[in-house]
Amino acid sequence: MAGLVMSSAEIQRIKQTLLPEHERTCLQGSVHHRDRTTYLHQKSQARAATWTNTLEGSRRKKAEEKRKKIENEELERQRIDEDEARIQLEQRRSTIDRAKKLLHDETDRMKSFHSKMMLCDVLKEREAQVTLNDELNRLEDIRHARLMDQEHRNYRNKLERELREKETKQQLSKVAAQAHKEQHADFMEKRFQEIEEHMREGSEVRKKAIEDLEAEKVAQQRRKQLAVSLVQEHKCAIEQKRKVEAGEMVRHQQEEEKIREYGIEREKMLALRRQKEEELFQQKQARRLAIIDAHAERMAGVQDKAHQQLERQVRAKEEADEERRMAKLAQQQRWKADVLRSRKAQIERRQEARQKEVQENVDTAKFVGEWCNVLEKQEQEEKAMKREANERLLHEYRKVADIKRRAEEVTQQQERETAAVARKALDAEAAEFQQYAESCIQDYTGEGKNVIPLIKELRGFKKRLLD
């Protein structure tokens, strides 16, 4: 059997306990030494617990890092959960607010008011388009007037240049200078009168065409306004259409009468002009013959060659005048034919446009009638549904009335309080709608829009509220 092994300190302690008390000299010192040793051992263990370069320290460090990582992940998950909860709460609130707004906007009152707002926007846009169209037409008229003035000046300059060239050529002739000067002056005056007359006639024709175009535009705009009023007030569509057709027929007859009068007047003017030209031509021929006779008498003693040359020049001049007169008549006939063709084409286009508009009015009236029938049918169905709902509501109300009659004063008080709260809510909602409508009217007034439909809708709402 192996022997027991004990430390010297333990043997010394045992010996000290076996000795009497007065002989125990080192007992207290040994106790103090033992306490110090224990303290130093605990301190060493505490210091060793902070070491990380040992196996135990490495395991302890890894465990601590893992614990901190788990705690951080848990804190991060909690933060994410809180953010998600907050976002879901905000989404839920926004969804509720949007649903409330949709329910509020889906009411008949808001729908009617929004439709009136849309009507105000449409009226504003239509006024802007009409103003823009008028401004464009005015600019087009100014541009056309400037172009016509420029064309007139260019034509006049070109004509003057040609006449100056002709005058220069005519001045080369020395034979019959006075007769040529008179003929040249008469020709210039007549030429200018003819050109000015032609330009005046062309200007009158263009002015008449512009007036007809403006009248057509005004009539077209009036017809568009009539179509809009036809859609808005379908009950008066048929009567209004008849009035418009009667007015169009009268106006067409008046235009046809004016065209016929203008054609007759033009024929008279052309006949008078031709007659006057013929008289002037005969007078000039007489003067020319007198001049020729006088010249023949003065040149009786001149050689036969000069006499023959003068006769050839006179005949050439007469032939040239006759050719110019015939060319002028042919040009007048061409102009007249062009004017008649243009007028005929314009009348045909107007008739086609008028027939198309009449067909559109008939189609619109038919569509409005069918839509009115559909609306009346829907209204009858809604009335029947409302009647059934009212009957069911009346039946339920009777049941509730029986229950209420059996109830006590507490129930009646609760009902009165509930009615007061509901009335307050309705009053608050009405006040909110009135404030919203007034703000919209102020905004549209600031933008310059027509707010009469909104004001009428607000007045109707107040009247219904009072009723």
C-alpha positions as MATLAB code, in Angstrom:
seq = 'MAGLVMSSAEIQRIKQTLLPEHERTCLQGSVHHRDRTTYLHQKSQARAATWTNTLEGSRRKKAEEKRKKIENEELERQRIDEDEARIQLEQRRSTIDRAKKLLHDETDRMKSFHSKMMLCDVLKEREAQVTLNDELNRLEDIRHARLMDQEHRNYRNKLERELREKETKQQLSKVAAQAHKEQHADFMEKRFQEIEEHMREGSEVRKKAIEDLEAEKVAQQRRKQLAVSLVQEHKCAIEQKRKVEAGEMVRHQQEEEKIREYGIEREKMLALRRQKEEELFQQKQARRLAIIDAHAERMAGVQDKAHQQLERQVRAKEEADEERRMAKLAQQQRWKADVLRSRKAQIERRQEARQKEVQENVDTAKFVGEWCNVLEKQEQEEKAMKREANERLLHEYRKVADIKRRAEEVTQQQERETAAVARKALDAEAAEFQQYAESCIQDYTGEGKNVIPLIKELRGFKKRLLD';
ca = [
       0.000    0.000    0.000;
       1.425    3.369   -0.986;
       2.049    5.963    1.654;
      -0.005    9.141    2.072;
       1.664   12.259    0.688;
       1.055   15.526    2.549;
       2.560   18.939    2.135;
       4.817   20.494    4.695;
       2.389   23.274    5.307;
      -0.334   20.810    6.127;
       1.953   18.890    8.531;
       2.918   22.121   10.159;
      -0.707   23.097   10.594;
      -1.547   19.725   12.141;
       1.355   20.073   14.571;
       0.228   23.502   15.552;
      -3.291   22.310   16.298;
      -1.936   19.490   18.488;
       0.175   21.845   20.570;
      -1.223   23.733   23.512;
      -2.427   27.251   22.943;
       0.544   28.969   24.544;
       2.876   27.011   22.311;
       1.065   27.850   19.058;
       3.448   30.523   17.837;
       3.013   30.432   14.044;
      -0.723   29.739   13.776;
      -1.845   33.303   13.069;
       0.988   33.854   10.628;
       0.077   30.716    8.802;
      -3.550   31.815    8.584;
      -2.486   35.150    7.188;
      -0.213   33.389    4.724;
      -3.065   31.128    3.655;
      -5.417   34.078    3.097;
      -2.815   35.919    1.053;
      -2.193   32.820   -0.992;
      -5.932   32.449   -1.633;
      -6.212   36.130   -2.636;
      -3.266   35.877   -5.001;
      -4.693   32.682   -6.508;
      -8.080   34.354   -7.145;
      -6.353   37.396   -8.603;
      -4.303   35.168  -10.881;
      -7.440   33.340  -12.009;
      -9.217   36.661  -12.660;
      -6.255   37.901  -14.703;
      -6.034   34.631  -16.594;
      -9.739   34.915  -17.397;
      -8.958   38.036  -19.495;
      -6.300   36.314  -21.595;
      -7.266   35.514  -25.210;
      -4.128   33.694  -26.329;
      -5.048   30.525  -24.493;
      -7.465   27.771  -25.428;
      -9.902   28.671  -22.677;
      -9.607   32.371  -23.516;
     -10.124   31.687  -27.216;
     -13.243   29.626  -26.519;
     -14.491   32.264  -24.119;
     -13.837   35.041  -26.677;
     -15.636   33.121  -29.443;
     -18.602   32.460  -27.154;
     -18.739   36.156  -26.213;
     -18.540   37.250  -29.857;
     -21.252   34.775  -30.802;
     -23.453   36.046  -27.976;
     -22.918   39.671  -29.047;
     -23.608   38.761  -32.683;
     -26.866   37.035  -31.708;
     -27.851   40.021  -29.563;
     -27.065   42.467  -32.419;
     -29.022   40.352  -34.908;
     -31.923   40.237  -32.498;
     -31.772   44.011  -32.037;
     -31.607   44.482  -35.837;
     -34.614   42.175  -36.316;
     -36.511   44.114  -33.672;
     -35.651   47.397  -35.403;
     -36.735   45.987  -38.801;
     -39.962   44.681  -37.253;
     -40.623   48.109  -35.757;
     -39.944   49.803  -39.126;
     -42.187   47.331  -40.939;
     -44.916   47.823  -38.360;
     -44.602   51.592  -38.720;
     -44.644   51.386  -42.545;
     -47.638   49.037  -42.499;
     -49.408   51.411  -40.119;
     -48.694   54.345  -42.427;
     -49.835   52.330  -45.461;
     -52.964   51.286  -43.623;
     -53.666   54.895  -42.693;
     -53.011   56.116  -46.240;
     -55.254   53.351  -47.609;
     -58.000   54.305  -45.174;
     -57.617   57.991  -46.081;
     -57.670   57.165  -49.786;
     -60.753   54.979  -49.327;
     -62.441   57.771  -47.393;
     -61.541   60.242  -50.123;
     -62.840   57.857  -52.808;
     -66.080   57.355  -50.909;
     -66.349   61.097  -50.435;
     -65.657   61.764  -54.123;
     -68.101   59.013  -55.213;
     -71.054   60.798  -53.631;
     -73.580   62.373  -55.976;
     -72.869   65.787  -54.545;
     -69.115   65.622  -55.271;
     -69.684   63.999  -58.675;
     -72.085   66.769  -59.656;
     -69.720   69.468  -58.413;
     -66.730   67.883  -60.187;
     -68.762   67.668  -63.398;
     -69.502   71.397  -63.084;
     -65.784   72.028  -62.517;
     -65.025   70.077  -65.681;
     -67.666   72.144  -67.510;
     -65.912   75.329  -66.321;
     -62.593   74.008  -67.643;
     -64.220   73.105  -70.972;
     -65.789   76.578  -71.275;
     -62.439   78.213  -70.477;
     -60.646   76.079  -73.073;
     -63.348   76.799  -75.645;
     -63.087   80.570  -75.057;
     -59.311   80.351  -75.426;
     -59.674   78.402  -78.684;
     -62.213   80.917  -80.042;
     -59.911   83.820  -79.123;
     -56.947   82.082  -80.738;
     -58.967   81.338  -83.876;
     -60.101   84.974  -84.141;
     -56.530   86.193  -83.677;
     -55.254   83.792  -86.345;
     -57.988   84.917  -88.737;
     -57.101   88.561  -88.088;
     -53.404   87.890  -88.725;
     -54.309   85.965  -91.897;
     -56.418   88.918  -93.111;
     -53.566   91.346  -92.412;
     -51.101   89.098  -94.236;
     -53.456   88.720  -97.178;
     -53.998   92.501  -97.343;
     -50.255   93.115  -97.300;
     -49.696   90.528 -100.017;
     -52.423   92.094 -102.147;
     -50.907   95.576 -101.674;
     -47.454   94.264 -102.568;
     -48.846   92.476 -105.608;
     -50.694   95.624 -106.653;
     -47.524   97.725 -106.347;
     -45.427   95.163 -108.203;
     -47.980   94.903 -110.977;
     -48.247   98.694 -111.216;
     -44.451   99.074 -111.362;
     -44.195   96.370 -113.997;
     -46.977   97.969 -115.990;
     -45.375  101.393 -115.756;
     -42.046   99.933 -116.859;
     -43.677   98.258 -119.850;
     -45.534  101.424 -120.713;
     -42.335  103.446 -120.460;
     -40.638  101.000 -122.812;
     -43.525  101.251 -125.223;
     -43.448  105.026 -124.954;
     -39.698  105.031 -125.686;
     -40.259  102.908 -128.751;
     -43.130  105.080 -129.901;
     -41.081  108.242 -129.541;
     -38.766  106.953 -132.304;
     -41.491  107.474 -134.812;
     -41.385  110.980 -136.318;
     -44.251  110.614 -138.716;
     -47.634  111.785 -137.426;
     -46.131  112.821 -134.051;
     -49.152  114.737 -132.811;
     -51.575  111.963 -133.714;
     -49.339  109.414 -132.052;
     -49.088  111.569 -128.916;
     -52.855  111.892 -128.679;
     -53.320  108.198 -129.337;
     -50.653  107.405 -126.749;
     -52.302  109.651 -124.124;
     -55.719  108.155 -124.859;
     -54.273  104.655 -124.789;
     -52.510  105.290 -121.453;
     -55.651  106.712 -119.869;
     -57.791  103.915 -121.198;
     -55.223  101.312 -120.170;
     -55.023  102.644 -116.630;
     -58.807  102.822 -116.388;
     -59.141   99.276 -117.647;
     -56.481   97.981 -115.265;
     -57.949   99.858 -112.317;
     -61.416   98.643 -113.284;
     -60.178   95.074 -113.518;
     -58.348   95.374 -110.218;
     -61.412   96.953 -108.638;
     -63.570   94.123 -109.953;
     -61.054   91.553 -108.699;
     -60.921   93.304 -105.324;
     -64.719   93.313 -105.140;
     -64.823   89.641 -106.050;
     -62.182   88.813 -103.440;
     -63.939   90.990 -100.884;
     -67.215   89.239 -101.682;
     -65.499   85.871 -101.351;
     -63.947   86.929  -98.021;
     -67.329   88.162  -96.780;
     -68.935   84.900  -97.853;
     -66.148   82.961  -96.122;
     -66.585   85.007  -92.941;
     -70.335   84.503  -93.106;
     -69.740   80.787  -93.588;
     -67.373   80.733  -90.589;
     -69.914   82.606  -88.465;
     -72.614   80.209  -89.611;
     -70.357   77.229  -88.861;
     -69.594   78.586  -85.385;
     -73.297   79.185  -84.844;
     -74.009   75.629  -85.909;
     -71.387   74.310  -83.500;
     -72.958   76.309  -80.680;
     -76.322   74.920  -81.752;
     -74.920   71.377  -81.574;
     -73.573   72.000  -78.055;
     -76.896   73.407  -76.885;
     -78.597   70.423  -78.570;
     -76.565   67.991  -76.451;
     -77.106   69.986  -73.260;
     -80.795   70.646  -73.790;
     -82.045   67.645  -75.687;
     -85.703   68.510  -75.146;
     -85.428   71.587  -77.428;
     -83.309   69.869  -80.108;
     -85.997   69.248  -82.735;
     -87.466   72.742  -82.561;
     -84.045   74.389  -82.664;
     -83.049   72.262  -85.657;
     -86.142   73.371  -87.558;
     -85.397   77.014  -86.804;
     -81.817   76.605  -87.956;
     -82.909   74.838  -91.156;
     -85.447   77.591  -91.854;
     -82.800   80.260  -91.241;
     -80.329   78.404  -93.463;
     -82.914   78.096  -96.220;
     -83.758   81.818  -96.019;
     -80.083   82.740  -95.970;
     -79.379   80.420  -98.910;
     -82.236   81.990 -100.848;
     -80.920   85.452  -99.997;
     -77.435   84.466 -101.131;
     -78.798   83.011 -104.376;
     -80.809   86.187 -104.926;
     -77.720   88.337 -104.295;
     -75.682   86.181 -106.678;
     -78.312   86.517 -109.408;
     -78.564   90.289 -108.822;
     -74.796   90.598 -108.904;
     -74.626   88.607 -112.172;
     -77.359   90.748 -113.761;
     -75.661   93.948 -112.607;
     -72.318   92.733 -113.924;
     -73.839   91.859 -117.289;
     -75.350   95.345 -117.456;
     -72.033   96.967 -116.554;
     -70.180   94.872 -119.131;
     -72.756   95.745 -121.790;
     -72.509   99.460 -120.941;
     -68.725   99.261 -120.933;
     -68.667   97.525 -124.319;
     -71.092  100.098 -125.688;
     -68.994  102.958 -124.349;
     -65.812  101.395 -125.721;
     -67.472  100.967 -129.095;
     -68.538  104.638 -129.085;
     -65.053  105.769 -128.087;
     -63.572  103.537 -130.776;
     -65.901  105.009 -133.400;
     -65.049  108.543 -132.243;
     -61.354  107.784 -132.373;
     -61.772  106.211 -135.770;
     -63.562  109.346 -136.949;
     -60.819  111.579 -135.524;
     -58.203  109.296 -136.998;
     -59.884  109.424 -140.407;
     -60.129  113.207 -140.175;
     -56.471  113.416 -139.259;
     -55.602  111.034 -142.069;
     -57.625  113.101 -144.548;
     -55.996  116.317 -143.397;
     -52.614  114.716 -143.536;
     -53.377  113.342 -146.987;
     -54.313  116.834 -148.158;
     -51.111  118.287 -146.667;
     -49.006  115.494 -148.097;
     -50.655  115.606 -151.530;
     -47.498  116.929 -153.024;
     -45.281  114.387 -151.371;
     -43.930  111.508 -153.368;
     -46.001  108.366 -153.859;
     -43.510  106.313 -151.911;
     -43.897  108.389 -148.753;
     -47.683  108.330 -149.206;
     -47.710  104.556 -149.505;
     -45.415  104.192 -146.480;
     -47.749  106.379 -144.423;
     -50.767  104.350 -145.506;
     -48.992  101.132 -144.531;
     -48.182  102.589 -141.100;
     -51.796  103.698 -140.628;
     -53.119  100.278 -141.613;
     -50.582   98.585 -139.326;
     -51.651  100.853 -136.473;
     -55.323  100.085 -137.086;
     -54.641   96.365 -137.252;
     -52.613   96.524 -134.015;
     -55.430   98.439 -132.285;
     -57.964   95.922 -133.523;
     -55.818   93.009 -132.303;
     -55.440   94.618 -128.871;
     -59.179   95.221 -128.669;
     -59.948   91.604 -129.577;
     -57.344   90.338 -127.079;
     -58.925   92.505 -124.409;
     -62.400   91.142 -125.172;
     -61.076   87.565 -125.086;
     -59.369   88.213 -121.754;
     -62.596   89.661 -120.324;
     -64.493   86.595 -121.492;
     -61.906   84.314 -119.836;
     -62.125   86.285 -116.590;
     -65.902   86.103 -116.639;
     -65.809   82.340 -117.251;
     -63.296   81.888 -114.390;
     -65.503   83.906 -112.014;
     -68.589   81.898 -112.979;
     -66.738   78.566 -112.531;
     -65.400   79.685 -109.139;
     -68.856   80.809 -108.016;
     -70.434   77.546 -109.212;
     -67.798   75.450 -107.386;
     -68.289   77.507 -104.245;
     -72.061   77.026 -104.383;
     -71.612   73.261 -104.845;
     -69.213   73.086 -101.867;
     -71.678   75.018  -99.721;
     -74.531   72.730 -100.721;
     -72.446   69.636  -99.898;
     -71.383   71.116  -96.539;
     -74.982   72.068  -95.770;
     -76.245   68.557  -96.615;
     -73.490   67.053  -94.462;
     -74.384   69.319  -91.540;
     -78.084   68.481  -91.907;
     -77.215   64.759  -91.868;
     -75.019   65.281  -88.788;
     -77.852   67.161  -87.063;
     -80.256   64.312  -87.878;
     -77.781   61.725  -86.545;
     -77.203   63.807  -83.414;
     -80.935   64.166  -82.821;
     -81.402   60.416  -83.289;
     -78.566   59.660  -80.877;
     -79.936   62.116  -78.319;
     -83.403   60.557  -78.611;
     -82.041   57.038  -78.110;
     -79.909   58.198  -75.185;
     -82.943   59.918  -73.639;
     -84.898   56.679  -73.909;
     -82.054   54.807  -72.206;
     -81.886   57.434  -69.455;
     -85.653   57.303  -68.955;
     -85.520   53.506  -68.726;
     -82.673   53.680  -66.205;
     -84.560   56.318  -64.252;
     -87.667   54.116  -64.144;
     -85.574   51.150  -62.951;
     -83.952   53.315  -60.279;
     -87.365   54.560  -59.173;
     -88.636   50.973  -58.921;
     -85.568   49.949  -56.904;
     -85.969   52.987  -54.667;
     -89.652   52.168  -54.207;
     -88.832   48.593  -53.180;
     -86.076   49.832  -50.884;
     -88.468   52.364  -49.364;
     -91.053   49.650  -48.790;
     -88.475   47.410  -47.121;
     -87.221   50.366  -45.146;
     -90.787   51.200  -44.100;
     -91.325   47.620  -42.970;
     -88.094   47.655  -41.001;
     -88.956   51.039  -39.620;
     -92.254   49.724  -38.332;
     -90.452   46.885  -36.603;
     -87.972   49.307  -35.099;
     -90.839   51.574  -34.079;
     -92.469   48.673  -32.227;
     -89.181   47.928  -30.499;
     -88.699   51.589  -29.683;
     -92.146   51.859  -28.190;
     -91.230   49.000  -25.815;
     -87.913   50.637  -24.924;
     -87.376   52.868  -21.892;
     -86.302   56.476  -21.590;
     -82.649   55.437  -21.704;
     -83.025   54.104  -25.233;
     -84.849   57.256  -26.307;
     -82.104   59.394  -24.839;
     -79.459   57.344  -26.664;
     -81.352   57.754  -29.912;
     -81.596   61.494  -29.415;
     -77.874   61.657  -28.728;
     -77.153   59.527  -31.793;
     -79.374   61.765  -33.947;
     -77.607   64.838  -32.605;
     -74.197   63.337  -33.411;
     -75.348   62.343  -36.908;
     -76.795   65.790  -37.490;
     -73.562   67.348  -36.324;
     -71.593   65.084  -38.663;
     -73.870   66.008  -41.574;
     -73.550   69.688  -40.729;
     -69.766   69.330  -40.532;
     -69.715   67.500  -43.860;
     -71.947   70.150  -45.440;
     -69.734   72.918  -44.055;
     -66.646   71.136  -45.367;
     -68.226   70.742  -48.818;
     -69.295   74.396  -48.839;
     -65.785   75.492  -47.862;
     -64.295   73.243  -50.559;
     -66.723   74.612  -53.168;
     -66.010   78.229  -52.200;
     -62.254   77.639  -52.393;
     -62.647   76.041  -55.847;
     -64.783   78.995  -56.998;
     -62.157   81.455  -55.742;
     -59.367   79.540  -57.508;
     -61.310   79.373  -60.791;
     -62.182   83.079  -60.477;
     -58.495   83.871  -60.031;
     -57.725   81.848  -63.170;
     -60.377   83.773  -65.122;
     -62.691   80.825  -65.724;
     -66.483   80.890  -65.967;
     -67.724   79.977  -62.466;
     -71.458   80.375  -63.120;
     -72.079   76.558  -63.206;
     -70.219   76.161  -59.888;
     -72.214   78.991  -58.279;
     -75.477   77.453  -59.506;
     -74.448   74.042  -58.157;
     -73.538   75.584  -54.763;
     -76.868   77.432  -54.618;
     -78.712   74.232  -55.440;
     -76.810   72.425  -52.675;
     -77.717   75.139  -50.145;
     -81.348   74.989  -51.235;
     -81.423   71.192  -50.891;
     -79.729   71.510  -47.505;
     -82.363   73.974  -46.295;
     -85.131   71.723  -47.638;
];
